Amino acid sequence: QVQLVQSGGGLVQAGGSLRLSCALSGSAITSSTMGWYRQAPGKQREMVATITILRTTNYADSVKGRFTISRDNAKNTVYLQMNSLKPEDTAVYYCYANFWDYWGQGTQVTVSS
């Protein structure tokens, strides 16, 4: 059974950095495009970043130049490095495995001004 376990997140001041991790168990991460999404209170879930099997990346305009998605196939893990964080980045962040249509449990990121 595929399972995504997220870690990282928390509270940080504006301008700070955080790194999110998402570890896949039950299958190989090399089988799937992976992504990070976020949902702020009262808003729809939105794509933040995706990375394909060939490591092609795609970012939301709002995070380009600040966030970096990466994958470590040996560790079966995908990461989201978030720099220069802004209060508007505050949201619950979810990891997503496209091949299995499976979501991680979500992790809160709060950026204070």
N, CA, C and O atoms as a MOPAC input file, in Angstrom:
PM7 MOZYME 1SCF
protein

 N      0.84400 1    -1.18600 1     0.00000 1
 C      0.00000 1     0.00000 1     0.00000 1
 C      0.88200 1     1.23900 1     0.00000 1
 O      1.80400 1     1.35900 1     0.80700 1
 N      0.59100 1     2.15100 1    -0.90800 1
 C      1.36600 1     3.38400 1    -1.00900 1
 C      1.04400 1     4.30500 1     0.16100 1
 O     -0.11400 1     4.47300 1     0.54400 1
 N      2.07700 1     4.88400 1     0.70900 1
 C      1.89200 1     5.84100 1     1.79400 1
 C      2.88100 1     6.97600 1     1.62400 1
 O      4.04800 1     6.75000 1     1.30400 1
 N      2.41800 1     8.18700 1     1.83800 1
 C      3.26600 1     9.37700 1     1.79700 1
 C      3.31500 1     9.96800 1     3.19700 1
 O      2.28100 1    10.27400 1     3.78900 1
 N      4.50500 1    10.12200 1     3.71000 1
 C      4.67000 1    10.67800 1     5.05900 1
 C      5.45000 1    11.97200 1     4.95300 1
 O      6.59900 1    11.98600 1     4.51100 1
 N      4.82000 1    13.04800 1     5.36100 1
 C      5.43000 1    14.36300 1     5.28600 1
 C      6.09200 1    14.74200 1     6.59600 1
 O      5.69000 1    14.30000 1     7.67200 1
 N      7.11900 1    15.57300 1     6.47700 1
 C      7.77500 1    16.13900 1     7.65600 1
 C      8.26600 1    17.53100 1     7.30000 1
 O      8.32900 1    17.91300 1     6.13100 1
 N      8.61100 1    18.27600 1     8.33700 1
 C      9.04400 1    19.65200 1     8.13800 1
 C      7.88500 1    20.59900 1     8.39900 1
 O      6.86300 1    20.20300 1     8.96000 1
 N      8.04300 1    21.81200 1     8.00200 1
 C      7.01300 1    22.80300 1     8.24700 1
 C      7.18000 1    23.44800 1     9.61400 1
 O      8.16100 1    23.20900 1    10.31800 1
 N      6.19800 1    24.27500 1     9.97600 1
 C      6.24700 1    24.94900 1    11.26400 1
 C      6.04200 1    26.43700 1    11.12100 1
 O      5.44400 1    26.91600 1    10.15700 1
 N      6.55300 1    27.16300 1    12.10700 1
 C      6.39300 1    28.61900 1    12.16500 1
 C      7.73100 1    29.29200 1    11.87200 1
 O      8.75800 1    28.91400 1    12.43700 1
 N      7.71800 1    30.27700 1    11.00000 1
 C      8.93100 1    30.99500 1    10.64400 1
 C      8.58800 1    32.45500 1    10.38400 1
 O      7.46600 1    32.77600 1     9.99100 1
 N      9.54400 1    33.32800 1    10.60300 1
 C      9.33900 1    34.74100 1    10.30700 1
 C      9.48400 1    35.00400 1     8.80800 1
 O     10.15300 1    34.25500 1     8.09700 1
 N      8.86600 1    36.04600 1     8.35300 1
 C      8.97900 1    36.43600 1     6.95100 1
 C     10.46000 1    36.60700 1     6.57800 1
 O     11.24600 1    37.17900 1     7.33400 1
 N     10.81000 1    36.10200 1     5.40800 1
 C     12.18600 1    36.12700 1     4.95900 1
 C     12.96800 1    34.88200 1     5.30900 1
 O     14.08000 1    34.68200 1     4.82100 1
 N     12.39100 1    34.04400 1     6.15000 1
 C     13.05200 1    32.82800 1     6.58000 1
 C     12.88300 1    31.69000 1     5.59600 1
 O     12.31100 1    31.85000 1     4.51800 1
 N     13.40300 1    30.52100 1     6.00200 1
 C     13.38100 1    29.33500 1     5.14000 1
 C     12.86400 1    28.12800 1     5.89300 1
 O     12.99200 1    28.02400 1     7.11300 1
 N     12.28000 1    27.22600 1     5.14100 1
 C     11.84800 1    25.93800 1     5.66200 1
 C     12.03700 1    24.89400 1     4.56600 1
 O     12.04800 1    25.21300 1     3.37800 1
 N     12.18600 1    23.63200 1     4.99300 1
 C     12.23800 1    22.55500 1     4.02100 1
 C     11.20200 1    21.49700 1     4.39600 1
 O     11.13700 1    21.03900 1     5.53700 1
 N     10.41100 1    21.13200 1     3.42500 1
 C      9.43800 1    20.06100 1     3.59600 1
 C      9.96600 1    18.78900 1     2.94400 1
 O     10.62600 1    18.83300 1     1.90600 1
 N      9.66500 1    17.66100 1     3.57000 1
 C     10.04600 1    16.36300 1     3.02400 1
 C      8.80300 1    15.49600 1     2.88700 1
 O      7.83700 1    15.63100 1     3.63900 1
 N      8.85700 1    14.60700 1     1.91000 1
 C      7.74200 1    13.69400 1     1.68100 1
 C      8.34700 1    12.34800 1     1.28900 1
 O      8.90500 1    12.20000 1     0.20200 1
 N      8.22900 1    11.37500 1     2.18100 1
 C      8.80000 1    10.04900 1     1.94800 1
 C      7.71400 1     9.09300 1     1.49600 1
 O      6.65300 1     8.98600 1     2.11200 1
 N      8.00200 1     8.40200 1     0.40900 1
 C      7.06800 1     7.41700 1    -0.13600 1
 C      7.44500 1     6.02200 1     0.34900 1
 O      8.61600 1     5.64200 1     0.32500 1
 N      6.45000 1     5.26800 1     0.78600 1
 C      6.66200 1     3.86400 1     1.12500 1
 C      5.65800 1     3.01400 1     0.35300 1
 O      4.57300 1     3.47700 1     0.00000 1
 N      6.03300 1     1.77800 1     0.10000 1
 C      5.12800 1     0.87400 1    -0.60000 1
 C      5.33400 1     0.80600 1    -2.08800 1
 O      4.75800 1    -0.05700 1    -2.75000 1
 N      6.13300 1     1.68600 1    -2.62900 1
 C      6.44800 1     1.65200 1    -4.04300 1
 C      7.65800 1     2.53100 1    -4.29700 1
 O      8.25300 1     3.06400 1    -3.36100 1
 N      8.02300 1     2.68300 1    -5.56500 1
 C      9.20400 1     3.46500 1    -5.91300 1
 C      8.80600 1     4.82900 1    -6.43100 1
 O      7.92700 1     4.95000 1    -7.28400 1
 N      9.45300 1     5.85000 1    -5.91400 1
 C      9.14100 1     7.21600 1    -6.31300 1
 C      9.47700 1     7.46100 1    -7.77300 1
 O      8.96300 1     8.39900 1    -8.38300 1
 N     10.33700 1     6.62200 1    -8.33600 1
 C     10.71600 1     6.76400 1    -9.73200 1
 C      9.56200 1     6.49400 1   -10.68900 1
 O      9.67800 1     6.76500 1   -11.88400 1
 N      8.46200 1     5.97000 1   -10.18700 1
 C      7.30900 1     5.66900 1   -11.03000 1
 C      6.40400 1     6.85900 1   -11.28700 1
 O      5.47800 1     6.77300 1   -12.09500 1
 N      6.66200 1     7.97400 1   -10.60600 1
 C      5.63400 1     9.00800 1   -10.59000 1
 C      6.16800 1    10.42500 1   -10.64500 1
 O      7.22700 1    10.73700 1   -10.10000 1
 N      5.40500 1    11.27400 1   -11.31800 1
 C      5.54700 1    12.70300 1   -11.10100 1
 C      5.08300 1    12.99300 1    -9.67900 1
 O      4.08400 1    12.44500 1    -9.21400 1
 N      5.81800 1    13.85600 1    -9.00100 1
 C      5.48500 1    14.22600 1    -7.62700 1
 C      5.21600 1    15.72400 1    -7.56800 1
 O      5.71800 1    16.49500 1    -8.38700 1
 N      4.42200 1    16.11600 1    -6.59200 1
 C      4.10600 1    17.53100 1    -6.50100 1
 C      3.85200 1    17.98800 1    -5.08800 1
 O      3.59500 1    17.19200 1    -4.18500 1
 N      3.93100 1    19.28800 1    -4.92400 1
 C      3.55400 1    19.93900 1    -3.67000 1
 C      2.40500 1    20.89400 1    -3.98300 1
 O      2.44700 1    21.64100 1    -4.96100 1
 N      1.39400 1    20.85700 1    -3.14400 1
 C      0.22300 1    21.71700 1    -3.25000 1
 C      0.00400 1    22.37300 1    -1.90100 1
 O      0.53300 1    21.91500 1    -0.88900 1
 N     -0.76700 1    23.43500 1    -1.88400 1
 C     -1.06300 1    24.08200 1    -0.62100 1
 C     -2.49100 1    24.60100 1    -0.60800 1
 O     -3.08800 1    24.88100 1    -1.64700 1
 N     -3.01000 1    24.71800 1     0.59200 1
 C     -4.36500 1    25.23300 1     0.76400 1
 C     -4.38500 1    26.17500 1     1.95000 1
 O     -4.13700 1    25.77700 1     3.08800 1
 N     -4.68300 1    27.42800 1     1.66200 1
 C     -4.81300 1    28.43800 1     2.70700 1
 C     -6.26500 1    28.47300 1     3.17800 1
 O     -7.16200 1    28.05100 1     2.44800 1
 N     -6.50400 1    28.97100 1     4.39200 1
 C     -7.87400 1    29.02700 1     4.91000 1
 C     -8.79700 1    29.78200 1     3.96200 1
 O     -8.48400 1    30.89200 1     3.53100 1
 N     -9.93800 1    29.17300 1     3.64200 1
 C    -10.91700 1    29.81600 1     2.79100 1
 C    -10.58400 1    29.83100 1     1.32100 1
 O    -11.29700 1    30.44300 1     0.52600 1
 N     -9.49400 1    29.15400 1     0.94400 1
 C     -9.07600 1    29.13300 1    -0.46300 1
 C     -9.01300 1    27.71100 1    -0.98100 1
 O     -8.96800 1    26.74900 1    -0.21400 1
 N     -9.01000 1    27.59900 1    -2.31100 1
 C     -8.88800 1    26.28300 1    -2.92400 1
 C     -7.44000 1    25.81300 1    -2.87300 1
 O     -6.50700 1    26.61200 1    -2.78500 1
 N     -7.28000 1    24.49100 1    -2.93100 1
 C     -5.93900 1    23.93400 1    -2.99700 1
 C     -5.31200 1    24.31700 1    -4.33000 1
 O     -5.96500 1    24.26000 1    -5.37200 1
 N     -4.03500 1    24.70800 1    -4.28800 1
 C     -3.35500 1    25.14200 1    -5.48600 1
 C     -2.01000 1    24.44000 1    -5.63800 1
 O     -1.38200 1    24.05200 1    -4.65400 1
 N     -1.58200 1    24.28600 1    -6.87800 1
 C     -0.29100 1    23.69300 1    -7.16600 1
 C      0.80300 1    24.66400 1    -6.77700 1
 O      0.72100 1    25.85800 1    -7.06400 1
 N      1.83100 1    24.14100 1    -6.12000 1
 C      3.00400 1    24.93900 1    -5.76700 1
 C      4.16600 1    24.58100 1    -6.70100 1
 O      4.78900 1    25.45400 1    -7.30500 1
 N      4.43800 1    23.29000 1    -6.80100 1
 C      5.55300 1    22.84200 1    -7.63600 1
 C      5.37400 1    21.36500 1    -7.97000 1
 O      4.81400 1    20.60000 1    -7.18500 1
 N      5.86000 1    20.97700 1    -9.15100 1
 C      5.84700 1    19.57200 1    -9.53600 1
 C      7.20900 1    19.19400 1   -10.12300 1
 O      7.95500 1    20.04400 1   -10.60900 1
 N      7.50500 1    17.90500 1   -10.06500 1
 C      8.74500 1    17.39800 1   -10.64800 1
 C      8.45200 1    16.05600 1   -11.29000 1
 O      7.88400 1    15.16500 1   -10.65800 1
 N      8.84000 1    15.91700 1   -12.54200 1
 C      8.55200 1    14.68800 1   -13.27300 1
 C      9.62800 1    13.63600 1   -13.00400 1
 O     10.61100 1    13.88000 1   -12.30400 1
 N      9.40300 1    12.46200 1   -13.58600 1
 C     10.36900 1    11.38000 1   -13.47700 1
 C     11.72200 1    11.81100 1   -14.04600 1
 O     12.77000 1    11.39600 1   -13.55200 1
 N     11.69100 1    12.63700 1   -15.07600 1
 C     12.92900 1    13.12200 1   -15.70200 1
 C     13.44400 1    14.39300 1   -15.03600 1
 O     14.37000 1    15.03400 1   -15.53400 1
 N     12.83000 1    14.75500 1   -13.89600 1
 C     13.24200 1    15.90600 1   -13.09300 1
 C     12.92500 1    17.24500 1   -13.74700 1
 O     13.53000 1    18.26200 1   -13.40600 1
 N     11.99000 1    17.25100 1   -14.67300 1
 C     11.48800 1    18.52200 1   -15.18000 1
 C     10.60800 1    19.14400 1   -14.10900 1
 O      9.73500 1    18.47800 1   -13.55300 1
 N     10.83500 1    20.41200 1   -13.82200 1
 C     10.10200 1    21.06900 1   -12.75200 1
 C      9.15800 1    22.13600 1   -13.29100 1
 O      9.35100 1    22.68400 1   -14.37700 1
 N      8.13900 1    22.40700 1   -12.49600 1
 C      7.16200 1    23.44100 1   -12.81900 1
 C      6.76000 1    24.10900 1   -11.51500 1
 O      6.55700 1    23.44200 1   -10.50100 1
 N      6.64400 1    25.44100 1   -11.54900 1
 C      6.34300 1    26.19300 1   -10.34000 1
 C      5.18500 1    27.15600 1   -10.56200 1
 O      4.97900 1    27.67000 1   -11.66200 1
 N      4.45200 1    27.38300 1    -9.51200 1
 C      3.47800 1    28.46500 1    -9.53400 1
 C      4.22900 1    29.78300 1    -9.62700 1
 O      5.31400 1    29.93300 1    -9.06600 1
 N      3.64400 1    30.72900 1   -10.33500 1
 C      4.31300 1    32.02900 1   -10.49900 1
 C      4.63500 1    32.67300 1    -9.15000 1
 O      5.64900 1    33.35800 1    -9.01500 1
 N      3.79200 1    32.45900 1    -8.17300 1
 C      3.95400 1    33.11200 1    -6.87700 1
 C      5.16900 1    32.61700 1    -6.09400 1
 O      5.59900 1    33.26900 1    -5.14300 1
 N      5.72800 1    31.46500 1    -6.48700 1
 C      6.86000 1    30.91300 1    -5.72800 1
 C      8.13200 1    30.80000 1    -6.57200 1
 O      9.18300 1    30.41600 1    -6.05800 1
 N      8.04500 1    31.12700 1    -7.84900 1
 C      9.22500 1    31.02200 1    -8.71500 1
 C     10.36500 1    31.86300 1    -8.17200 1
 O     10.17900 1    33.01400 1    -7.77600 1
 N     11.56200 1    31.25800 1    -8.16100 1
 C     12.73200 1    31.95900 1    -7.67200 1
 C     12.90200 1    31.88700 1    -6.16800 1
 O     13.94600 1    32.28000 1    -5.64900 1
 N     11.88700 1    31.38800 1    -5.44900 1
 C     11.97600 1    31.27200 1    -3.99000 1
 C     11.92200 1    29.82300 1    -3.51800 1
 O     12.57700 1    29.46000 1    -2.54200 1
 N     11.14900 1    29.00500 1    -4.20300 1
 C     10.97300 1    27.60300 1    -3.81500 1
 C     11.69500 1    26.70400 1    -4.81300 1
 O     11.81200 1    27.02400 1    -5.99600 1
 N     12.17600 1    25.56700 1    -4.30100 1
 C     12.81700 1    24.57600 1    -5.15300 1
 C     12.31900 1    23.18500 1    -4.79100 1
 O     12.39700 1    22.76400 1    -3.63700 1
 N     11.80900 1    22.48100 1    -5.78800 1
 C     11.38700 1    21.09800 1    -5.58800 1
 C     12.49800 1    20.18800 1    -6.08400 1
 O     13.13300 1    20.46200 1    -7.10200 1
 N     12.72600 1    19.10600 1    -5.35800 1
 C     13.75500 1    18.15200 1    -5.76400 1
 C     13.33100 1    16.75900 1    -5.32900 1
 O     12.42900 1    16.59300 1    -4.50800 1
 N     13.99600 1    15.76300 1    -5.89400 1
 C     13.68300 1    14.39200 1    -5.51900 1
 C     14.97100 1    13.60700 1    -5.34100 1
 O     15.93300 1    13.78600 1    -6.08700 1
 N     14.97200 1    12.74100 1    -4.34700 1
 C     16.09700 1    11.85000 1    -4.08500 1
 C     15.56100 1    10.43400 1    -4.26300 1
 O     14.92900 1     9.88100 1    -3.36300 1
 N     15.81700 1     9.86200 1    -5.41600 1
 C     15.25000 1     8.54200 1    -5.70700 1
 C     15.80800 1     7.46700 1    -4.78100 1
 O     15.11400 1     6.50900 1    -4.44000 1
 N     17.04900 1     7.63100 1    -4.38400 1
 C     17.65100 1     6.63900 1    -3.48300 1
 C     16.95100 1     6.61500 1    -2.12500 1
 O     16.84600 1     5.56900 1    -1.48400 1
 N     16.47800 1     7.77900 1    -1.70100 1
 C     15.77100 1     7.87000 1    -0.41100 1
 C     14.25600 1     7.80800 1    -0.58600 1
 O     13.50500 1     7.85900 1     0.38700 1
 N     13.81800 1     7.69700 1    -1.84600 1
 C     12.37900 1     7.63800 1    -2.12200 1
 C     11.64200 1     8.84600 1    -1.53700 1
 O     10.55200 1     8.72000 1    -0.97700 1
 N     12.25700 1    10.00400 1    -1.67900 1
 C     11.76200 1    11.20500 1    -1.00800 1
 C     11.77200 1    12.39700 1    -1.96100 1
 O     12.66300 1    12.53200 1    -2.79900 1
 N     10.77700 1    13.24700 1    -1.81800 1
 C     10.72900 1    14.51300 1    -2.54700 1
 C     10.75700 1    15.64500 1    -1.53100 1
 O     10.21300 1    15.52500 1    -0.43400 1
 N     11.39100 1    16.73100 1    -1.90700 1
 C     11.59200 1    17.86700 1    -0.99400 1
 C     11.02400 1    19.14800 1    -1.59600 1
 O     10.87300 1    19.27900 1    -2.81000 1
 N     10.71600 1    20.08400 1    -0.70800 1
 C     10.38100 1    21.43300 1    -1.13100 1
 C     11.17700 1    22.38600 1    -0.24200 1
 O     10.88700 1    22.54100 1     0.94400 1
 N     12.17200 1    23.01100 1    -0.83400 1
 C     12.95700 1    24.02800 1    -0.13900 1
 C     12.28100 1    25.36900 1    -0.36000 1
 O     12.08200 1    25.79700 1    -1.49600 1
 N     11.93400 1    26.02000 1     0.72600 1
 C     11.20300 1    27.29200 1     0.64900 1
 C     12.05400 1    28.37900 1     1.26700 1
 O     12.34300 1    28.34700 1     2.46300 1
 N     12.45500 1    29.34100 1     0.45600 1
 C     13.26200 1    30.47800 1     0.90600 1
 C     12.48800 1    31.76600 1     0.75000 1
 O     11.48000 1    31.82000 1     0.04400 1
 N     12.96100 1    32.79200 1     1.40600 1
 C     12.32200 1    34.11900 1     1.31700 1
 C     10.81900 1    34.02100 1     1.53400 1
 O     10.03100 1    34.56800 1     0.76400 1
 N     10.44100 1    33.32900 1     2.57200 1
 C      9.02500 1    33.08100 1     2.82300 1
 C      8.28000 1    34.37000 1     3.14400 1
 O      8.81500 1    35.28800 1     3.76500 1
 N      7.02500 1    34.40600 1     2.70000 1
 C      6.15600 1    35.55600 1     2.89600 1
 C      4.92000 1    35.12800 1     3.69200 1
 O      4.56800 1    33.94900 1     3.69300 1
 N      4.27100 1    36.05600 1     4.35400 1
 C      3.04800 1    35.69600 1     5.09000 1
 C      2.00600 1    35.02800 1     4.19500 1
 O      1.25100 1    34.17400 1     4.65900 1
 N      1.95700 1    35.40300 1     2.93200 1
 C      0.97100 1    34.80200 1     2.02700 1
 C      1.31000 1    33.36200 1     1.65000 1
 O      0.51800 1    32.70400 1     0.97500 1
 N      2.45800 1    32.86800 1     2.06800 1
 C      2.78600 1    31.45200 1     1.87700 1
 C      2.16400 1    30.58000 1     2.97500 1
 O      2.22800 1    29.35300 1     2.90200 1
 N      1.57800 1    31.19600 1     3.96500 1
 C      0.95100 1    30.45100 1     5.04700 1
 C     -0.16500 1    29.57400 1     4.50800 1
 O     -1.08400 1    30.05400 1     3.84300 1
 N     -0.07600 1    28.28000 1     4.80200 1
 C     -1.04900 1    27.31600 1     4.28300 1
 C     -0.70900 1    25.92900 1     4.82600 1
 O      0.33400 1    25.72300 1     5.44700 1
 N     -1.60400 1    24.99800 1     4.57800 1
 C     -1.27900 1    23.59000 1     4.77300 1
 C     -0.72600 1    23.07800 1     3.44800 1
 O     -1.34400 1    23.23700 1     2.39500 1
 N      0.43800 1    22.46600 1     3.52100 1
 C      1.12300 1    21.97200 1     2.32300 1
 C      0.94800 1    20.46400 1     2.23600 1
 O      1.08500 1    19.74300 1     3.22400 1
 N      0.64000 1    20.00600 1     1.02200 1
 C      0.38600 1    18.58700 1     0.77900 1
 C      1.33400 1    18.06800 1    -0.30100 1
 O      1.57700 1    18.73100 1    -1.30900 1
 N      1.84800 1    16.89900 1    -0.07000 1
 C      2.61400 1    16.17200 1    -1.06500 1
 C      1.63900 1    15.32900 1    -1.89300 1
 O      0.64000 1    14.83900 1    -1.36600 1
 N      1.93000 1    15.16100 1    -3.19500 1
 C      1.03100 1    14.41800 1    -4.08000 1
 C      1.82700 1    13.52000 1    -5.00400 1
 O      2.81700 1    13.93900 1    -5.60300 1
 N      1.37700 1    12.27500 1    -5.10900 1
 C      1.98800 1    11.31000 1    -6.02400 1
 C      1.01700 1    11.08100 1    -7.17500 1
 O     -0.02800 1    10.45300 1    -6.99900 1
 N      1.36000 1    11.58600 1    -8.33900 1
 C      0.43300 1    11.58700 1    -9.47200 1
 C      0.05800 1    10.18900 1    -9.93800 1
 O     -1.09700 1     9.93400 1   -10.27700 1
 N      1.03000 1     9.28300 1    -9.95700 1
 C      0.78500 1     7.95400 1   -10.52800 1
 C     -0.30500 1     7.20600 1    -9.78300 1
 O     -1.10200 1     6.48600 1   -10.38200 1
 N     -0.33200 1     7.39000 1    -8.43000 1
 C     -1.30700 1     6.67900 1    -7.61300 1
 C     -2.45800 1     7.57900 1    -7.17600 1
 O     -3.37800 1     7.12800 1    -6.49300 1
 N     -2.40800 1     8.84800 1    -7.56800 1
 C     -3.41700 1     9.81800 1    -7.12300 1
 C     -3.52800 1     9.78600 1    -5.61100 1
 O     -4.61700 1     9.60400 1    -5.06700 1
 N     -2.42500 1     9.95800 1    -4.94300 1
 C     -2.37800 1     9.81700 1    -3.49100 1
 C     -1.76800 1    11.06900 1    -2.86100 1
 O     -0.80500 1    11.64500 1    -3.36800 1
 N     -2.36600 1    11.46400 1    -1.73800 1
 C     -1.94800 1    12.68000 1    -1.03800 1
 C     -1.28500 1    12.35100 1     0.29300 1
 O     -1.63400 1    11.37100 1     0.95100 1
 N     -0.33400 1    13.17500 1     0.67400 1
 C      0.22800 1    13.10400 1     2.01000 1
 C     -0.75100 1    13.68200 1     3.01800 1
 O     -1.81900 1    14.17600 1     2.65800 1
 N     -0.36700 1    13.61300 1     4.29000 1
 C     -1.28000 1    13.99200 1     5.36400 1
 C     -1.38900 1    15.50400 1     5.53700 1
 O     -2.29700 1    15.97500 1     6.22300 1
 N     -0.50500 1    16.25900 1     4.94400 1
 C     -0.52000 1    17.70900 1     5.08000 1
 C      0.33500 1    18.17000 1     6.24200 1
 O      0.43800 1    17.49000 1     7.26300 1
 N      0.94600 1    19.33300 1     6.07600 1
 C      1.74400 1    19.91800 1     7.14800 1
 C      1.56000 1    21.43100 1     7.12300 1
 O      1.52900 1    22.04900 1     6.05900 1
 N      1.43900 1    22.00800 1     8.29500 1
 C      1.16700 1    23.44300 1     8.39600 1
 C      2.45400 1    24.24000 1     8.25800 1
 O      3.46800 1    23.93000 1     8.88300 1
 N      2.39300 1    25.26500 1     7.43300 1
 C      3.46600 1    26.25200 1     7.32400 1
 C      2.85400 1    27.61500 1     7.65100 1
 O      1.89800 1    28.05200 1     7.01100 1
 N      3.42000 1    28.27100 1     8.65300 1
 C      2.93600 1    29.57700 1     9.06800 1
 C      4.08300 1    30.56700 1     9.00900 1
 O      5.13600 1    30.35700 1     9.61100 1
 N      3.86500 1    31.65300 1     8.27200 1
 C      4.88900 1    32.69000 1     8.12400 1
 C      4.37200 1    33.95800 1     8.78700 1
 O      3.35000 1    34.50900 1     8.37800 1
 N      5.07500 1    34.41500 1     9.80300 1
 C      4.67100 1    35.61100 1    10.52200 1
 C      5.34100 1    36.84100 1     9.92800 1
 O      6.46200 1    36.78000 1     9.42200 1
 N      4.63500 1    37.94500 1    10.00200 1
 C      5.17500 1    39.20100 1     9.43500 1
 C      5.96700 1    39.96900 1    10.46600 1
 O      6.49100 1    41.04300 1    10.16800 1

